[in-house]
Amino acid sequence: MLSVELHAHSALSYDGRDSVELILEQAQAVGLDAIAVTDHDEIDASLEAAERAPEYGLVGIPAMEISSKAGHILGFGLEDAVPPGLSYESTLEAIWEQGGLAVIPHPFQESRHGVMARISRDQLAEGDAIEVYNSRLLTGRANRQAERFAKSHDLPMTAGSDAHISEMVGQAVTRVEADDRSADAILEAVREGKTTVEGKRTPWHISFRQAAGGVTRRVRNGVLGLFQ
């Protein structure tokens, strides 16, 4: 079984903080086998991480977190960025056109761009897999809803730290029964449901700090935009 981090953000995300190097160092330090950097509507840092991962004894999976009109969708195995602002269905299609894997993260956490505020349960079931454990939680209710939904629809399940600072990489991992140690094999195993999930809650003070950092960065970028 391979230990895989499937949800982490670098400084390229508007609410991320750390470099690819720090993220890879943390992944190595906590004993992960593979990692996907999943920046918001950006792919360059993820492509860099996928290329550099072997230097740290890791498998790198190119990926991104895409802002569809319905909410966030994780796309894995991508070569090119999927544009934000597409419909839920069009975002899935854009991922599949690249041969990628579409995972729906925190679907029932509507305050964090979970898709269930804008789509039906039948549409949710169209995803390749459901993120059923996201470390950034308050009560865990939304995670339990996601797990119940995935099980009732026989959908593959994943976990993710949703780390926005490097120290949180590895808080939640997806254990993947892959045929070999490669990105393609990992994604195929996820597609086939050969996964188990485990994780622990991001400490509240870290979640608050991450959220505050995202707000600060958005304000700073907005102010800078006035002078461009």
C-alpha positions as CSV (number, residue, x, y, z in Angstrom):
1,M,0.0,0.0,0.0
2,L,1.3,3.4,-0.9
3,S,0.6,6.5,1.3
4,V,-0.5,9.4,-0.9
5,E,-1.3,13.0,-0.2
6,L,-4.0,14.1,-2.7
7,H,-4.8,17.6,-1.5
8,A,-2.1,20.2,-0.8
9,H,-1.5,23.8,-1.9
10,S,1.6,25.8,-2.6
11,A,2.2,29.5,-2.6
12,L,0.8,29.6,-6.2
13,S,-2.6,29.2,-4.6
14,Y,-4.1,32.6,-3.5
15,D,-4.4,31.1,0.0
16,G,-1.2,29.0,0.0
17,R,2.1,29.9,1.7
18,D,5.0,27.6,0.9
19,S,7.2,26.6,-1.9
20,V,7.3,23.3,-3.8
21,E,10.6,22.5,-2.1
22,L,9.1,22.9,1.4
23,I,6.1,20.8,0.5
24,L,8.3,18.0,-0.9
25,E,10.6,18.1,2.1
26,Q,7.6,17.7,4.4
27,A,6.2,14.8,2.3
28,Q,9.5,13.0,2.5
29,A,9.8,13.7,6.3
30,V,6.5,12.2,7.1
31,G,7.1,9.1,5.1
32,L,4.7,9.6,2.2
33,D,5.1,7.7,-1.1
34,A,3.4,10.2,-3.4
35,I,2.0,13.7,-3.4
36,A,-0.2,15.8,-5.6
37,V,0.0,19.6,-5.3
38,T,-3.5,20.8,-6.1
39,D,-3.4,24.6,-6.4
40,H,-6.5,26.7,-7.0
41,D,-6.9,27.2,-10.8
42,E,-3.1,26.9,-11.3
43,I,-1.0,23.9,-12.4
44,D,2.6,25.2,-12.8
45,A,3.7,24.4,-9.2
46,S,2.1,21.0,-9.5
47,L,4.0,20.2,-12.7
48,E,7.2,21.4,-11.0
49,A,6.5,19.2,-8.0
50,A,5.8,16.2,-10.2
51,E,9.1,16.7,-11.9
52,R,11.1,17.2,-8.8
53,A,9.4,14.5,-6.6
54,P,11.8,11.7,-7.4
55,E,14.7,13.8,-5.9
56,Y,12.8,13.3,-2.6
57,G,12.0,9.6,-3.1
58,L,8.4,10.5,-4.0
59,V,6.0,9.9,-6.9
60,G,4.6,13.3,-8.1
61,I,1.1,13.5,-9.5
62,P,0.2,16.6,-11.6
63,A,-3.1,18.0,-10.4
64,M,-5.1,21.1,-9.6
65,E,-8.2,22.2,-7.8
66,I,-10.6,23.7,-10.3
67,S,-13.2,26.4,-9.5
68,S,-16.2,25.2,-11.5
69,K,-19.5,27.2,-11.4
70,A,-20.8,24.6,-8.9
71,G,-17.7,24.6,-6.7
72,H,-14.3,22.9,-6.4
73,I,-13.3,19.8,-8.3
74,L,-9.9,18.1,-8.1
75,G,-8.3,17.0,-11.4
76,F,-5.4,14.5,-11.4
77,G,-3.1,13.3,-14.1
78,L,-3.4,16.6,-16.0
79,E,-0.9,18.1,-18.5
80,D,-2.7,21.4,-19.0
81,A,-4.7,23.7,-16.7
82,V,-8.4,23.3,-16.8
83,P,-10.0,26.8,-16.9
84,P,-12.1,28.0,-14.0
85,G,-15.7,29.0,-14.4
86,L,-17.0,26.1,-16.4
87,S,-20.1,24.2,-15.5
88,Y,-19.8,21.1,-13.3
89,E,-20.3,18.8,-16.2
90,S,-17.9,20.7,-18.5
91,T,-15.2,20.7,-15.8
92,L,-15.5,16.9,-15.5
93,E,-15.4,16.6,-19.3
94,A,-12.3,18.8,-19.5
95,I,-10.5,16.6,-17.0
96,W,-11.5,13.4,-18.8
97,E,-10.4,14.8,-22.2
98,Q,-6.9,14.7,-20.8
99,G,-7.3,11.2,-19.5
100,G,-7.4,12.6,-16.0
101,L,-9.2,11.6,-12.8
102,A,-12.0,13.8,-11.3
103,V,-12.4,13.7,-7.6
104,I,-15.0,15.8,-5.8
105,P,-13.4,17.4,-2.6
106,H,-15.4,18.3,0.5
107,P,-18.7,18.2,-1.4
108,F,-20.9,18.9,1.6
109,Q,-18.8,21.7,3.0
110,E,-20.8,24.4,1.2
111,S,-19.1,27.3,2.9
112,R,-15.8,26.1,1.4
113,H,-17.1,25.8,-2.2
114,G,-18.4,22.3,-1.9
115,V,-20.5,21.5,-4.9
116,M,-23.6,20.2,-3.2
117,A,-25.0,23.7,-2.9
118,R,-25.5,23.8,-6.7
119,I,-25.8,20.2,-8.0
120,S,-27.9,17.1,-7.5
121,R,-26.8,13.9,-5.9
122,D,-27.0,12.2,-9.2
123,Q,-24.5,14.8,-10.6
124,L,-22.2,14.2,-7.6
125,A,-22.2,10.5,-8.4
126,E,-20.7,11.3,-11.9
127,G,-17.3,12.1,-10.3
128,D,-14.7,9.4,-10.4
129,A,-14.2,9.5,-6.7
130,I,-15.3,11.4,-3.6
131,E,-13.0,13.0,-1.0
132,V,-14.6,11.6,2.2
133,Y,-12.0,12.9,4.7
134,N,-10.8,16.4,4.6
135,S,-8.6,17.5,7.5
136,R,-10.0,21.0,7.6
137,L,-13.1,20.2,9.6
138,L,-15.0,21.5,12.6
139,T,-17.5,18.8,13.6
140,G,-16.7,16.2,10.9
141,R,-20.4,16.1,9.8
142,A,-19.6,17.0,6.2
143,N,-17.0,14.2,6.0
144,R,-19.4,11.7,7.4
145,Q,-22.0,12.8,4.8
146,A,-19.4,12.4,2.0
147,E,-18.5,8.9,3.2
148,R,-22.1,7.8,3.5
149,F,-22.7,9.0,0.0
150,A,-19.7,7.4,-1.5
151,K,-20.5,4.0,0.1
152,S,-24.1,4.1,-0.9
153,H,-23.1,4.8,-4.5
154,D,-20.2,2.4,-4.6
155,L,-17.8,5.3,-5.4
156,P,-14.0,5.3,-4.7
157,M,-13.0,7.2,-1.6
158,T,-10.0,9.5,-1.0
159,A,-8.6,11.6,1.8
160,G,-6.7,14.9,1.7
161,S,-5.0,17.2,4.2
162,D,-6.1,20.3,2.2
163,A,-2.8,21.7,3.4
164,H,-2.2,25.4,2.8
165,I,1.1,25.4,4.7
166,S,3.8,22.7,4.4
167,E,3.6,21.5,8.1
168,M,0.1,20.2,7.4
169,V,1.1,17.9,4.5
170,G,0.3,14.3,5.5
171,Q,-2.5,15.1,8.0
172,A,-4.8,13.0,5.9
173,V,-3.6,10.3,3.5
174,T,-5.1,7.9,1.0
175,R,-3.7,4.4,1.2
176,V,-3.6,3.1,-2.4
177,E,-3.1,-0.5,-3.5
178,A,-1.3,0.3,-6.7
179,D,0.3,-2.3,-9.0
180,D,3.5,-0.2,-9.2
181,R,5.0,3.0,-7.8
182,S,4.0,5.4,-10.5
183,A,1.4,8.2,-10.9
184,D,-0.5,6.3,-13.6
185,A,-0.8,3.2,-11.4
186,I,-1.9,5.2,-8.4
187,L,-4.6,7.0,-10.3
188,E,-5.8,3.8,-11.8
189,A,-6.0,2.2,-8.4
190,V,-8.0,5.1,-7.1
191,R,-10.3,4.8,-10.1
192,E,-10.9,1.1,-9.2
193,G,-11.6,1.9,-5.6
194,K,-8.5,0.2,-4.2
195,T,-8.1,2.8,-1.4
196,T,-8.5,3.3,2.3
197,V,-8.5,6.6,4.0
198,E,-7.1,7.9,7.3
199,G,-6.4,11.3,8.8
200,K,-6.7,13.7,11.7
201,R,-8.1,17.2,12.1
202,T,-6.0,20.2,11.2
203,P,-5.6,22.1,14.5
204,W,-8.1,24.9,14.8
205,H,-5.4,27.6,15.2
206,I,-3.7,26.3,12.0
207,S,-7.0,26.4,10.1
208,F,-7.6,29.9,11.3
209,R,-4.1,31.0,10.3
210,Q,-4.5,29.5,6.9
211,A,-7.8,31.2,6.4
212,A,-6.4,34.5,7.6
213,G,-3.5,34.2,5.3
214,G,-5.8,33.6,2.3
215,V,-7.8,36.8,3.1
216,T,-4.6,38.8,3.6
217,R,-3.2,37.7,0.3
218,R,-6.5,38.4,-1.6
219,V,-6.6,41.9,-0.2
220,R,-3.0,42.5,-1.0
221,N,-3.4,41.2,-4.6
222,G,-6.5,43.4,-4.9
223,V,-4.7,46.5,-3.8
224,L,-1.8,45.7,-6.2
225,G,-4.2,45.3,-9.0
226,L,-5.4,48.9,-8.6
227,F,-1.9,50.1,-9.6
228,Q,-1.4,47.8,-12.6
